């Protein structure tokens, strides 16, 4: 299996996302540090999907591009969307109870980061990490 | 829905030891925070050791809970030391931008207990 869909509707789904991403990261032969970074980033994003998006789903994919392999994880919700993307990506800014490191921190931990959001239309965040 | 995973809290002298051996759900961490506060209050422990040597990721929620546990413990005059952080977890935490607040860290349980003993001597009661 090179692709897995995971619904995110409850607390334990965040743990499930971490476990699936970990196993994909191992298959893509990411180093232990890179595995840990990717799993941590996706843990932040899965929790955002649950907390701010009101639930949604994750898609985890194994990528092959020439000799390098990677893992891409995409988090989608139909929540309220993010009105100010620059603000949401600022360290320490939070609209909720968190520390405001979720989005900005996750972005630092991955190789590619894409944020697609519109107020009232939901949010999709996609992150990718490649083997070195 | 699975239930809350209760992390056992052991008492060694006047130190409480919680060794985290499971993949933590958010509510498990919240439960640990409450259980520790109650146990410190009941035992008058002067130190708390959180052993995370089996933990393979610490994200901002879990990290914040460690800081909250330390802050709560301080209200009961107890210090908190996190021990056994894996190198990959440490590197990731720095890049994530997370600081652990008042939480002391030590390489292993032995060094953690030594720090607590030292802190206990500085403030005799």
gemmi code that builds the backbone of each chain (N, CA, C; Angstrom):
import gemmi

chains = {
    "A": [
        ("UNK", (0.850, -1.201, 0.000), (0.000, 0.000, 0.000), (0.887, 1.254, 0.000)),
        ("UNK", (0.612, 2.170, -0.937), (1.441, 3.377, -0.990), (0.633, 4.623, -0.649)),
        ("UNK", (-0.601, 4.405, -0.191), (-1.448, 5.551, 0.127), (-2.477, 5.121, 1.165)),
        ("UNK", (-2.685, 5.956, 2.141), (-3.638, 5.597, 3.182), (-4.474, 6.803, 3.591)),
        ("UNK", (-5.782, 6.585, 3.691), (-6.692, 7.636, 4.160), (-7.016, 7.399, 5.625)),
        ("UNK", (-6.915, 8.450, 6.420), (-7.204, 8.301, 7.846), (-8.197, 9.385, 8.268)),
        ("UNK", (-9.374, 8.992, 8.702), (-10.303, 10.000, 9.220), (-9.763, 10.579, 10.531)),
        ("UNK", (-9.966, 11.879, 10.737), (-9.538, 12.498, 12.002), (-10.774, 13.067, 12.681)),
        ("UNK", (-11.326, 12.287, 13.589), (-12.530, 12.740, 14.285), (-12.390, 12.694, 15.798)),
        ("UNK", (-11.352, 12.018, 16.286), (-11.180, 11.909, 17.736), (-9.693, 11.917, 18.079)),
        ("UNK", (-9.456, 12.118, 19.375), (-8.122, 12.140, 19.943), (-7.212, 11.013, 19.445)),
        ("UNK", (-7.750, 9.783, 19.458), (-6.891, 8.633, 19.137), (-6.489, 8.628, 17.659)),
        ("UNK", (-7.222, 9.384, 16.815), (-6.855, 9.452, 15.406), (-5.533, 10.194, 15.211)),
        ("UNK", (-5.217, 11.116, 16.120), (-3.936, 11.828, 16.051), (-2.798, 10.820, 16.245)),
        ("UNK", (-2.986, 9.905, 17.185), (-1.996, 8.848, 17.426), (-1.897, 7.924, 16.209)),
        ("UNK", (-3.053, 7.613, 15.613), (-3.088, 6.753, 14.420), (-2.300, 7.407, 13.275)),
        ("UNK", (-2.497, 8.715, 13.072), (-1.759, 9.438, 12.036), (-0.260, 9.309, 12.293)),
        ("UNK", (0.152, 9.523, 13.550), (1.580, 9.422, 13.890), (2.124, 8.041, 13.529)),
        ("UNK", (1.337, 6.996, 13.837), (1.816, 5.625, 13.590), (1.935, 5.331, 12.094)),
        ("UNK", (0.940, 5.770, 11.313), (0.979, 5.529, 9.866), (2.142, 6.302, 9.235)),
        ("UNK", (2.282, 7.583, 9.622), (3.363, 8.401, 9.053), (4.720, 7.795, 9.420)),
        ("UNK", (4.850, 7.320, 10.646), (6.107, 6.686, 11.065), (6.428, 5.501, 10.166)),
        ("UNK", (5.440, 4.643, 9.910), (5.731, 3.441, 9.118), (6.055, 3.809, 7.662)),
        ("UNK", (5.378, 4.825, 7.120), (5.698, 5.283, 5.764), (7.094, 5.914, 5.719)),
        ("UNK", (7.436, 6.662, 6.752), (8.748, 7.323, 6.799), (9.864, 6.287, 6.852)),
        ("UNK", (9.592, 5.177, 7.546), (10.583, 4.096, 7.592), (10.718, 3.442, 6.224)),
        ("UNK", (9.577, 3.256, 5.553), (9.612, 2.650, 4.220), (10.350, 3.545, 3.225)),
        ("UNK", (10.220, 4.864, 3.391), (10.911, 5.798, 2.491), (12.376, 5.971, 2.882)),
        ("UNK", (12.786, 5.235, 3.917), (14.164, 5.244, 4.399), (14.630, 6.627, 4.860)),
        ("UNK", (13.729, 7.378, 5.485), (14.147, 8.635, 6.103), (15.027, 8.299, 7.303)),
        ("UNK", (15.969, 9.192, 7.607), (16.802, 8.986, 8.787), (15.921, 9.083, 10.033)),
        ("UNK", (16.420, 8.617, 11.168), (15.620, 8.630, 12.403), (15.210, 10.060, 12.769)),
        ("UNK", (16.143, 11.003, 12.600), (15.832, 12.397, 12.924), (14.742, 12.930, 11.985)),
        ("UNK", (14.876, 12.618, 10.682), (13.865, 13.082, 9.726), (12.506, 12.414, 9.959)),
        ("UNK", (12.528, 11.147, 10.329), (11.270, 10.475, 10.695), (10.605, 11.208, 11.849)),
        ("UNK", (11.417, 11.519, 12.858), (10.883, 12.165, 14.063), (10.326, 13.545, 13.738)),
        ("UNK", (11.045, 14.286, 12.875), (10.565, 15.615, 12.475), (9.232, 15.518, 11.740)),
        ("UNK", (9.154, 14.567, 10.797), (7.923, 14.442, 10.012), (6.753, 13.991, 10.901)),
        ("UNK", (7.011, 13.019, 11.754), (5.934, 12.528, 12.630), (5.461, 13.654, 13.557)),
        ("UNK", (6.407, 14.443, 14.063), (6.037, 15.550, 14.955), (5.208, 16.595, 14.200)),
        ("UNK", (5.648, 16.934, 12.985), (4.908, 17.912, 12.173), (3.483, 17.427, 11.909)),
        ("UNK", (3.337, 16.146, 11.551), (1.999, 15.640, 11.223), (1.132, 15.517, 12.478)),
        ("UNK", (1.769, 15.310, 13.617), (1.020, 15.290, 14.868), (0.403, 16.670, 15.136)),
        ("UNK", (1.197, 17.715, 14.895), (0.697, 19.090, 15.050), (-0.474, 19.334, 14.094)),
        ("UNK", (-0.297, 18.925, 12.838), (-1.312, 19.217, 11.818), (-2.587, 18.413, 12.052)),
        ("UNK", (-2.430, 17.153, 12.488), (-3.610, 16.330, 12.767), (-4.398, 16.936, 13.924)),
        ("UNK", (-3.688, 17.446, 14.919), (-4.379, 18.057, 16.056), (-5.081, 19.341, 15.623)),
        ("UNK", (-4.437, 20.120, 14.748), (-5.090, 21.319, 14.214), (-6.390, 20.962, 13.492)),
        ("UNK", (-6.321, 19.902, 12.667), (-7.503, 19.457, 11.924), (-8.650, 19.155, 12.886)),
        ("UNK", (-8.302, 18.504, 13.988), (-9.298, 18.119, 14.983), (-9.793, 19.338, 15.768)),
        ("UNK", (-8.849, 20.139, 16.252), (-9.187, 21.225, 17.185), (-9.809, 22.423, 16.473)),
        ("UNK", (-9.162, 22.852, 15.389), (-9.608, 24.084, 14.735), (-10.522, 23.810, 13.544)),
        ("UNK", (-10.306, 22.669, 12.885), (-11.104, 22.341, 11.705), (-12.373, 21.579, 12.035)),
        ("UNK", (-12.495, 21.159, 13.303), (-13.675, 20.396, 13.704), (-13.653, 18.977, 13.141)),
        ("UNK", (-12.477, 18.476, 12.835), (-12.339, 17.127, 12.284), (-12.161, 17.191, 10.772)),
        ("UNK", (-11.692, 16.081, 10.204), (-11.424, 16.040, 8.772), (-10.748, 14.731, 8.449)),
        ("UNK", (-9.758, 14.786, 7.554), (-9.079, 13.539, 7.230), (-7.641, 13.806, 6.791)),
        ("UNK", (-6.855, 12.746, 6.853), (-5.468, 12.824, 6.416), (-5.246, 11.803, 5.310)),
        ("UNK", (-4.399, 12.176, 4.334), (-3.958, 11.220, 3.323), (-2.439, 11.145, 3.414)),
        ("UNK", (-1.936, 9.942, 3.607), (-0.486, 9.746, 3.693), (-0.047, 8.952, 2.465)),
        ("UNK", (0.984, 9.444, 1.766), (1.426, 8.799, 0.525), (2.934, 8.575, 0.524)),
        ("UNK", (3.317, 7.460, -0.096), (4.727, 7.187, -0.331), (5.072, 7.709, -1.715)),
        ("UNK", (6.147, 8.499, -1.832), (6.505, 9.090, -3.114), (7.827, 8.522, -3.609)),
        ("UNK", (7.926, 8.335, -4.912), (9.193, 7.934, -5.500), (9.496, 8.876, -6.641)),
        ("UNK", (10.697, 9.466, -6.621), (11.036, 10.425, -7.669), (12.500, 10.188, -7.999)),
        ("UNK", (12.746, 9.471, -9.077), (14.119, 9.100, -9.383), (14.635, 8.199, -8.267)),
        ("UNK", (15.783, 8.543, -7.732), (16.377, 7.692, -6.700), (15.915, 8.042, -5.295)),
        ("UNK", (15.293, 9.227, -5.152), (14.910, 9.580, -3.793), (13.457, 9.215, -3.524)),
        ("UNK", (13.215, 8.941, -2.268), (11.861, 8.607, -1.836), (11.397, 9.634, -0.824)),
        ("UNK", (10.110, 9.742, -0.682), (9.590, 10.698, 0.287), (8.222, 10.296, 0.786)),
        ("UNK", (7.750, 11.081, 1.739), (6.410, 10.868, 2.282), (5.673, 12.197, 2.222)),
        ("UNK", (4.444, 12.145, 1.719), (3.611, 13.345, 1.693), (2.381, 13.087, 2.544)),
        ("UNK", (2.033, 14.050, 3.386), (0.826, 13.922, 4.204), (-0.013, 15.176, 4.023)),
        ("UNK", (-1.292, 14.957, 3.769), (-2.200, 16.059, 3.488), (-3.350, 16.025, 4.499)),
        ("UNK", (-3.647, 17.186, 5.082), (-4.684, 17.259, 6.121), (-5.785, 18.194, 5.654)),
        ("UNK", (-6.995, 17.669, 5.587), (-8.092, 18.467, 5.045), (-9.227, 18.573, 6.064)),
        ("UNK", (-9.760, 19.768, 6.204), (-10.976, 19.929, 7.011), (-11.922, 20.893, 6.320)),
        ("UNK", (-13.186, 20.836, 6.736), (-14.182, 21.760, 6.188), (-14.561, 22.787, 7.246)),
        ("UNK", (-13.581, 23.144, 8.050), (-13.820, 24.070, 9.163), (-13.914, 25.518, 8.701)),
        ("UNK", (-13.706, 26.442, 9.643), (-13.908, 27.865, 9.351), (-12.855, 28.491, 8.439)),
        ("UNK", (-11.740, 27.782, 8.207), (-10.675, 28.376, 7.388), (-9.837, 29.343, 8.214)),
        ("UNK", (-8.745, 29.812, 7.614), (-7.828, 30.708, 8.326), (-7.913, 32.091, 7.670)),
        ("UNK", (-8.390, 33.105, 8.413), (-8.568, 34.431, 7.819), (-7.243, 35.116, 7.471)),
        ("UNK", (-6.235, 34.953, 8.325), (-4.972, 35.657, 8.106), (-3.826, 34.655, 8.128)),
        ("UNK", (-3.387, 34.243, 6.940), (-2.383, 33.180, 6.838), (-1.044, 33.618, 7.435)),
        ("UNK", (-0.657, 34.860, 7.171), (0.626, 35.347, 7.694), (0.645, 35.269, 9.213)),
        ("UNK", (-0.468, 35.691, 9.809), (-0.572, 35.660, 11.272), (-0.530, 34.217, 11.784)),
        ("UNK", (-1.257, 33.332, 11.087), (-1.339, 31.932, 11.518), (0.018, 31.241, 11.428)),
        ("UNK", (0.888, 31.753, 10.555), (2.212, 31.143, 10.402), (3.268, 31.831, 11.262)),
        ("UNK", (2.822, 32.750, 12.125), (3.748, 33.442, 13.007), (3.940, 32.639, 14.284)),
        ("UNK", (5.201, 32.475, 14.694), (5.500, 31.777, 15.943), (4.784, 32.457, 17.101)),
        ("UNK", (4.146, 31.652, 17.920), (3.576, 32.190, 19.148), (2.171, 32.738, 19.006)),
        ("UNK", (1.682, 32.859, 17.760), (0.322, 33.334, 17.602), (-0.638, 32.158, 17.620)),
        ("UNK", (-1.696, 32.252, 18.423), (-2.669, 31.175, 18.460), (-4.073, 31.733, 18.566)),
        ("UNK", (-5.007, 31.042, 17.924), (-6.404, 31.444, 18.059), (-7.069, 30.614, 19.145)),
        ("UNK", (-6.324, 29.671, 19.687), (-6.931, 28.771, 20.671), (-6.096, 28.678, 21.935)),
        ("UNK", (-6.012, 27.465, 22.461), (-5.340, 27.229, 23.734), (-3.879, 26.838, 23.550)),
        ("UNK", (-3.454, 26.683, 22.302), (-2.119, 26.147, 22.059), (-1.018, 27.160, 22.279)),
        ("UNK", (0.173, 26.809, 21.845), (1.322, 27.699, 22.025), (1.603, 28.477, 20.754)),
        ("UNK", (0.834, 28.205, 19.708), (1.052, 28.906, 18.459), (2.274, 28.404, 17.698)),
        ("UNK", (2.650, 27.158, 17.951), (3.800, 26.597, 17.239), (3.374, 25.566, 16.202)),
        ("UNK", (2.098, 25.223, 16.200), (1.620, 24.136, 15.347), (1.985, 24.324, 13.885)),
        ("UNK", (1.442, 25.357, 13.254), (1.676, 25.568, 11.825), (3.103, 25.995, 11.530)),
        ("UNK", (3.570, 27.020, 12.259), (4.911, 27.545, 11.984), (5.969, 26.493, 12.297)),
        ("UNK", (5.773, 25.758, 13.384), (6.720, 24.713, 13.763), (6.716, 23.587, 12.753)),
        ("UNK", (5.523, 23.175, 12.341), (5.407, 22.078, 11.375), (6.116, 22.454, 10.077)),
        ("UNK", (5.977, 23.717, 9.671), (6.603, 24.155, 8.422), (8.129, 24.019, 8.479)),
        ("UNK", (8.691, 24.332, 9.661), (10.153, 24.237, 9.812), (10.657, 22.795, 9.774)),
        ("UNK", (9.772, 21.852, 10.122), (10.214, 20.461, 10.267), (10.169, 19.660, 8.966)),
        ("UNK", (9.622, 20.252, 7.894), (9.455, 19.489, 6.649), (10.202, 20.160, 5.495)),
        ("UNK", (10.286, 19.471, 4.352), (10.966, 20.034, 3.176), (10.027, 20.895, 2.338)),
        ("UNK", (8.770, 20.454, 2.233), (7.792, 21.214, 1.445), (6.541, 21.403, 2.283)),
        ("UNK", (5.975, 22.614, 2.173), (4.812, 22.958, 2.989), (3.841, 23.748, 2.134)),
        ("UNK", (2.602, 23.307, 2.085), (1.624, 24.029, 1.281), (0.344, 24.229, 2.094)),
        ("UNK", (-0.136, 25.470, 2.114), (-1.330, 25.796, 2.891), (-2.386, 26.357, 1.956)),
        ("UNK", (-3.546, 25.704, 1.925), (-4.638, 26.154, 1.073), (-5.855, 26.356, 1.967)),
        ("UNK", (-6.275, 27.597, 2.112), (-7.381, 27.861, 3.028), (-8.212, 29.039, 2.540)),
        ("UNK", (-9.471, 29.018, 2.879), (-10.329, 30.164, 2.609), (-11.395, 30.201, 3.693)),
        ("UNK", (-11.728, 31.402, 4.122), (-12.714, 31.532, 5.188), (-14.031, 30.893, 4.759)),
        ("UNK", (-14.538, 30.018, 5.602), (-15.813, 29.360, 5.336), (-15.706, 28.137, 4.431)),
        ("UNK", (-14.491, 27.885, 3.895), (-14.326, 26.785, 2.944), (-13.412, 25.674, 3.458)),
        ("UNK", (-12.793, 25.912, 4.597), (-11.937, 24.875, 5.160), (-10.462, 25.083, 4.850)),
        ("UNK", (-9.674, 24.140, 5.303), (-8.223, 24.265, 5.206), (-7.612, 22.940, 4.781)),
        ("UNK", (-6.637, 23.014, 3.879), (-5.842, 21.829, 3.547), (-4.366, 22.188, 3.696)),
        ("UNK", (-3.664, 21.416, 4.498), (-2.230, 21.614, 4.671), (-1.522, 20.358, 4.179)),
        ("UNK", (-0.542, 20.542, 3.309), (0.193, 19.397, 2.765), (1.678, 19.552, 3.076)),
        ("UNK", (2.268, 18.510, 3.619), (3.704, 18.555, 3.932), (4.408, 17.356, 3.294)),
        ("UNK", (5.662, 17.572, 2.909), (6.450, 16.503, 2.284), (7.850, 16.482, 2.881)),
        ("UNK", (8.351, 15.295, 3.087), (9.742, 15.148, 3.525), (10.406, 14.104, 2.640)),
        ("UNK", (11.608, 14.416, 2.165), (12.344, 13.530, 1.260), (13.515, 12.868, 1.972)),
        ("UNK", (13.832, 11.675, 1.493), (15.048, 11.030, 2.001), (16.253, 11.760, 1.408)),
        ("UNK", (17.365, 11.753, 2.141), (18.549, 12.489, 1.693), (19.561, 11.562, 1.049)),
    ],
    "B": [
        ("UNK", (-14.167, 4.431, 20.794), (-13.350, 5.232, 21.700), (-12.611, 4.330, 22.674)),
        ("UNK", (-11.337, 4.530, 22.775), (-10.589, 3.799, 23.779), (-10.541, 4.645, 25.046)),
        ("UNK", (-10.263, 3.998, 26.180), (-10.257, 4.727, 27.446), (-8.964, 5.464, 27.648)),
        ("UNK", (-8.905, 6.163, 28.769), (-7.687, 6.881, 29.114), (-6.646, 5.883, 29.600)),
        ("UNK", (-5.436, 6.035, 29.078), (-4.327, 5.194, 29.506), (-3.721, 5.834, 30.745)),
        ("UNK", (-3.823, 5.147, 31.883), (-3.318, 5.720, 33.138), (-1.833, 5.391, 33.269)),
        ("UNK", (-1.004, 6.403, 33.357), (0.430, 6.152, 33.497), (0.756, 5.942, 34.969)),
        ("UNK", (1.353, 4.796, 35.323), (1.624, 4.521, 36.729), (2.609, 5.533, 37.331)),
        ("UNK", (2.356, 5.929, 38.560), (3.260, 6.850, 39.254), (3.853, 6.114, 40.456)),
        ("UNK", (5.179, 5.968, 40.453), (5.856, 5.252, 41.531), (6.470, 6.246, 42.494)),
        ("UNK", (6.543, 5.872, 43.776), (7.148, 6.748, 44.772), (8.449, 6.125, 45.243)),
        ("UNK", (9.540, 6.904, 45.112), (10.844, 6.448, 45.622), (11.313, 7.504, 46.601)),
        ("UNK", (11.324, 7.205, 47.894), (11.655, 8.235, 48.876), (10.655, 9.362, 48.752)),
        ("UNK", (11.148, 10.599, 48.586), (10.170, 11.678, 48.406), (10.142, 12.184, 46.961)),
        ("UNK", (10.415, 11.257, 46.047), (10.335, 11.585, 44.624), (9.264, 10.702, 43.962)),
        ("UNK", (8.495, 11.321, 43.069), (7.521, 10.548, 42.294), (8.075, 10.305, 40.900)),
        ("UNK", (7.936, 9.086, 40.409), (8.466, 8.729, 39.090), (7.340, 8.260, 38.175)),
        ("UNK", (7.200, 8.957, 37.045), (6.240, 8.521, 36.026), (7.027, 8.176, 34.778)),
        ("UNK", (6.946, 6.921, 34.360), (7.681, 6.476, 33.197), (6.682, 6.254, 32.059)),
        ("UNK", (6.840, 7.038, 30.999), (5.852, 7.008, 29.921), (6.255, 5.962, 28.888)),
        ("UNK", (5.437, 4.925, 28.759), (5.782, 3.782, 27.907), (4.811, 3.612, 26.754)),
        ("UNK", (3.840, 4.517, 26.634), (2.832, 4.363, 25.581), (2.868, 5.563, 24.652)),
        ("UNK", (2.280, 5.400, 23.468), (2.117, 6.516, 22.541), (0.995, 7.391, 23.104)),
        ("UNK", (1.358, 8.578, 23.564), (0.435, 9.382, 24.347), (-0.677, 10.024, 23.528)),
        ("UNK", (-1.905, 9.788, 23.962), (-3.007, 10.597, 23.451), (-3.093, 11.835, 24.338)),
        ("UNK", (-3.695, 12.888, 23.793), (-3.771, 14.125, 24.551), (-4.425, 13.918, 25.914)),
        ("UNK", (-5.491, 13.113, 25.941), (-6.178, 12.961, 27.224), (-5.373, 12.144, 28.229)),
        ("UNK", (-4.451, 11.283, 27.739), (-3.573, 10.552, 28.665), (-2.657, 11.526, 29.392)),
        ("UNK", (-2.186, 12.534, 28.633), (-1.263, 13.502, 29.230), (-2.008, 14.364, 30.252)),
        ("UNK", (-3.248, 14.725, 29.917), (-4.055, 15.511, 30.851), (-4.312, 14.721, 32.131)),
        ("UNK", (-4.576, 13.407, 31.968), (-4.817, 12.549, 33.133), (-3.567, 12.465, 33.996)),
        ("UNK", (-2.399, 12.369, 33.332), (-1.142, 12.287, 34.089), (-0.931, 13.553, 34.906)),
        ("UNK", (-1.244, 14.688, 34.286), (-1.092, 15.962, 34.967), (-1.947, 15.995, 36.251)),
        ("UNK", (-3.201, 15.543, 36.146), (-4.093, 15.537, 37.309), (-3.634, 14.532, 38.355)),
        ("UNK", (-3.271, 13.325, 37.903), (-2.841, 12.279, 38.835), (-1.603, 12.722, 39.615)),
        ("UNK", (-0.676, 13.389, 38.914), (0.560, 13.824, 39.577), (0.263, 14.895, 40.624)),
        ("UNK", (-0.594, 15.851, 40.271), (-0.933, 16.913, 41.230), (-1.534, 16.304, 42.495)),
        ("UNK", (-2.438, 15.337, 42.316), (-3.067, 14.704, 43.477), (-2.061, 13.938, 44.313)),
        ("UNK", (-1.162, 13.232, 43.615), (-0.189, 12.397, 44.319), (0.842, 13.266, 45.067)),
        ("UNK", (1.236, 14.373, 44.467), (2.183, 15.257, 45.161), (1.520, 15.812, 46.419)),
        ("UNK", (0.293, 16.255, 46.246), (-0.442, 16.824, 47.365), (-0.636, 15.790, 48.475)),
        ("UNK", (-0.893, 14.541, 48.110), (-1.136, 13.490, 49.101), (0.153, 13.034, 49.794)),
        ("UNK", (1.273, 13.042, 49.066), (2.503, 12.461, 49.622), (3.496, 13.516, 50.105)),
        ("UNK", (3.338, 14.757, 49.677), (4.309, 15.789, 50.025), (5.654, 15.564, 49.347)),
        ("UNK", (5.617, 14.900, 48.196), (6.856, 14.622, 47.465), (7.565, 15.927, 47.114)),
        ("UNK", (8.885, 15.929, 47.101), (9.610, 17.160, 46.758), (10.103, 17.174, 45.318)),
        ("UNK", (9.941, 16.042, 44.624), (10.409, 16.010, 43.248), (9.563, 15.102, 42.372)),
        ("UNK", (9.564, 15.415, 41.077), (8.864, 14.592, 40.102), (9.835, 14.284, 38.965)),
        ("UNK", (9.919, 13.004, 38.598), (10.734, 12.628, 37.455), (9.810, 12.092, 36.366)),
        ("UNK", (9.888, 12.687, 35.184), (9.154, 12.166, 34.034), (10.166, 11.465, 33.140)),
        ("UNK", (10.041, 10.145, 33.032), (10.964, 9.380, 32.196), (10.370, 9.252, 30.804)),
        ("UNK", (11.022, 9.879, 29.800), (10.491, 9.826, 28.434), (11.425, 9.044, 27.504)),
        ("UNK", (12.221, 8.137, 28.091), (13.184, 7.399, 27.266), (12.496, 6.492, 26.239)),
        ("UNK", (11.222, 6.155, 26.474), (10.504, 5.310, 25.515), (9.607, 6.135, 24.584)),
        ("UNK", (9.672, 7.459, 24.724), (8.785, 8.321, 23.926), (9.470, 8.715, 22.621)),
        ("UNK", (8.832, 8.403, 21.467), (9.542, 8.681, 20.217), (9.165, 10.007, 19.566)),
        ("UNK", (8.107, 10.684, 20.052), (7.925, 12.074, 19.633), (7.339, 12.922, 20.768)),
        ("UNK", (7.771, 14.176, 20.822), (7.168, 15.152, 21.719), (6.737, 16.319, 20.838)),
        ("UNK", (5.435, 16.526, 20.717), (4.967, 17.670, 19.930), (4.631, 18.821, 20.879)),
        ("UNK", (4.088, 19.924, 20.330), (3.911, 21.103, 21.173), (2.897, 20.859, 22.291)),
        ("UNK", (1.889, 20.021, 22.035), (0.903, 19.755, 23.089), (1.536, 18.994, 24.241)),
        ("UNK", (2.268, 17.936, 23.904), (2.892, 17.110, 24.943), (3.950, 17.935, 25.692)),
        ("UNK", (4.736, 18.712, 24.932), (5.753, 19.557, 25.547), (5.153, 20.573, 26.501)),
        ("UNK", (4.031, 21.163, 26.073), (3.371, 22.146, 26.929), (2.870, 21.490, 28.213)),
        ("UNK", (2.414, 20.231, 28.105), (1.948, 19.528, 29.296), (3.088, 19.289, 30.283)),
        ("UNK", (4.296, 19.007, 29.760), (5.443, 18.849, 30.662), (5.666, 20.152, 31.424)),
        ("UNK", (5.579, 21.269, 30.699), (5.777, 22.575, 31.333), (4.674, 22.848, 32.356)),
        ("UNK", (3.451, 22.441, 32.032), (2.330, 22.638, 32.956), (2.502, 21.784, 34.209)),
        ("UNK", (2.947, 20.537, 34.002), (3.189, 19.650, 35.147), (4.239, 20.275, 36.066)),
        ("UNK", (5.303, 20.823, 35.462), (6.364, 21.442, 36.267), (5.833, 22.652, 37.034)),
        ("UNK", (5.017, 23.470, 36.360), (4.482, 24.670, 37.003), (3.534, 24.298, 38.149)),
        ("UNK", (2.707, 23.270, 37.921), (1.781, 22.813, 38.964), (2.549, 22.244, 40.153)),
        ("UNK", (3.558, 21.419, 39.838), (4.356, 20.803, 40.909), (5.000, 21.869, 41.786)),
        ("UNK", (5.441, 22.938, 41.134), (6.106, 24.026, 41.850), (5.181, 24.628, 42.905)),
        ("UNK", (3.893, 24.676, 42.607), (2.914, 25.198, 43.575), (2.866, 24.325, 44.820)),
        ("UNK", (3.276, 23.058, 44.660), (3.323, 22.142, 45.800), (4.761, 22.001, 46.308)),
        ("UNK", (5.604, 22.961, 45.914), (6.995, 22.970, 46.352), (7.767, 21.734, 45.878)),
        ("UNK", (7.461, 21.274, 44.680), (8.184, 20.126, 44.121), (8.797, 20.512, 42.774)),
        ("UNK", (10.013, 20.042, 42.536), (10.680, 20.303, 41.257), (10.429, 19.154, 40.290)),
        ("UNK", (10.473, 19.467, 39.001), (10.238, 18.439, 37.981), (11.459, 18.297, 37.078)),
        ("UNK", (11.850, 17.067, 36.835), (12.945, 16.792, 35.898), (12.455, 15.803, 34.847)),
        ("UNK", (12.670, 16.152, 33.580), (12.367, 15.232, 32.486), (13.659, 14.498, 32.135)),
        ("UNK", (13.624, 13.180, 32.135), (14.857, 12.429, 31.872), (14.704, 11.507, 30.662)),
        ("UNK", (15.835, 11.243, 30.022), (15.897, 10.218, 28.977), (15.418, 10.656, 27.609)),
        ("UNK", (15.416, 11.980, 27.339), (14.956, 12.429, 26.027), (15.852, 11.865, 24.925)),
        ("UNK", (15.229, 11.298, 23.888), (16.010, 10.743, 22.779), (16.613, 11.875, 21.952)),
        ("UNK", (17.791, 11.651, 21.373), (18.443, 12.701, 20.578), (17.555, 13.246, 19.451)),
        ("UNK", (16.861, 12.358, 18.729), (16.023, 12.817, 17.612), (14.881, 13.695, 18.125)),
        ("UNK", (14.380, 13.380, 19.314), (13.306, 14.184, 19.912), (13.843, 15.565, 20.287)),
        ("UNK", (15.054, 15.591, 20.854), (15.658, 16.866, 21.263), (15.884, 17.778, 20.050)),
        ("UNK", (16.436, 17.207, 18.974), (16.699, 17.991, 17.752), (15.389, 18.553, 17.200)),
        ("UNK", (14.359, 17.712, 17.192), (13.057, 18.128, 16.661), (12.429, 19.236, 17.497)),
        ("UNK", (12.537, 19.117, 18.832), (11.956, 20.131, 19.721), (12.577, 21.496, 19.480)),
        ("UNK", (13.887, 21.518, 19.282), (14.587, 22.785, 19.053), (14.093, 23.414, 17.748)),
        ("UNK", (13.968, 22.588, 16.703), (13.524, 23.113, 15.413), (12.055, 23.549, 15.454)),
        ("UNK", (11.262, 22.822, 16.226), (9.853, 23.172, 16.396), (9.729, 24.532, 17.086)),
        ("UNK", (10.734, 24.879, 17.894), (10.718, 26.166, 18.586), (10.153, 26.076, 19.984)),
        ("UNK", (10.077, 24.851, 20.499), (9.462, 24.647, 21.807), (10.486, 24.770, 22.925)),
        ("UNK", (10.169, 25.594, 23.915), (10.973, 25.604, 25.127), (10.121, 24.990, 26.223)),
        ("UNK", (10.769, 24.317, 27.146), (10.007, 23.568, 28.143), (9.772, 24.350, 29.438)),
        ("UNK", (9.934, 25.661, 29.400), (9.620, 26.470, 30.571), (10.483, 26.117, 31.770)),
        ("UNK", (9.839, 25.820, 32.878), (10.569, 25.569, 34.124), (11.094, 24.146, 34.226)),
        ("UNK", (10.877, 23.365, 33.195), (11.248, 21.960, 33.274), (12.756, 21.797, 33.202)),
        ("UNK", (13.315, 21.109, 34.194), (14.723, 20.736, 34.115), (14.807, 19.446, 33.321)),
        ("UNK", (15.928, 19.241, 32.640), (16.102, 17.969, 31.953), (17.406, 17.337, 32.413)),
        ("UNK", (17.457, 16.015, 32.359), (18.677, 15.295, 32.690), (18.804, 14.115, 31.743)),
        ("UNK", (20.051, 13.683, 31.550), (20.335, 12.621, 30.597), (19.612, 11.322, 30.944)),
        ("UNK", (19.664, 10.952, 32.221), (19.033, 9.690, 32.614), (18.460, 9.805, 34.029)),
        ("UNK", (17.826, 8.742, 34.468), (17.146, 8.721, 35.763), (18.099, 9.055, 36.907)),
        ("UNK", (19.297, 8.458, 36.859), (20.266, 8.656, 37.920), (20.625, 10.144, 38.064)),
        ("UNK", (20.912, 10.786, 36.919), (21.277, 12.200, 36.959), (20.071, 13.058, 37.370)),
        ("UNK", (18.886, 12.635, 36.954), (17.659, 13.351, 37.330), (17.459, 13.336, 38.832)),
        ("UNK", (17.656, 12.173, 39.425), (17.506, 12.050, 40.879), (18.565, 12.873, 41.606)),
        ("UNK", (19.772, 12.931, 41.017), (20.847, 13.728, 41.619), (20.479, 15.210, 41.614)),
        ("UNK", (19.899, 15.683, 40.517), (19.478, 17.084, 40.435), (18.422, 17.391, 41.503)),
        ("UNK", (17.469, 16.473, 41.645), (16.403, 16.692, 42.627), (16.962, 16.703, 44.052)),
        ("UNK", (17.933, 15.812, 44.321), (18.532, 15.763, 45.656), (19.236, 17.078, 45.946)),
        ("UNK", (19.936, 17.596, 44.933), (20.654, 18.858, 45.067), (19.689, 20.013, 45.335)),
        ("UNK", (18.615, 20.057, 44.552), (17.614, 21.114, 44.727), (16.967, 21.017, 46.103)),
        ("UNK", (16.778, 19.768, 46.585), (16.185, 19.552, 47.904), (17.080, 20.093, 49.006)),
        ("UNK", (18.414, 19.941, 48.823), (19.356, 20.412, 49.850), (19.429, 21.928, 49.900)),
        ("UNK", (19.305, 22.546, 48.691), (19.371, 24.005, 48.651), (18.221, 24.642, 49.419)),
        ("UNK", (17.084, 23.961, 49.433), (15.922, 24.515, 50.121), (15.432, 23.519, 51.174)),
        ("UNK", (16.142, 23.448, 52.312), (15.765, 22.461, 53.318), (14.398, 22.785, 53.941)),
        ("UNK", (13.699, 21.731, 54.274), (12.405, 21.991, 54.913), (12.261, 21.096, 56.119)),
    ],
}
model = gemmi.Model(1)
for chain_id, residues in chains.items():
    chain = gemmi.Chain(chain_id)
    for i, (resn, *xyz) in enumerate(residues, 1):
        res = gemmi.Residue()
        res.name, res.seqid = resn, gemmi.SeqId(i, " ")
        for name, pos in zip(("N", "CA", "C"), xyz):
            atom = gemmi.Atom()
            atom.name, atom.element = name, gemmi.Element(name[0])
            atom.pos, atom.b_iso = gemmi.Position(*pos), 0.0
            res.add_atom(atom)
        chain.add_residue(res)
    model.add_chain(chain)
structure = gemmi.Structure()
structure.add_model(model)
structure.setup_entities()
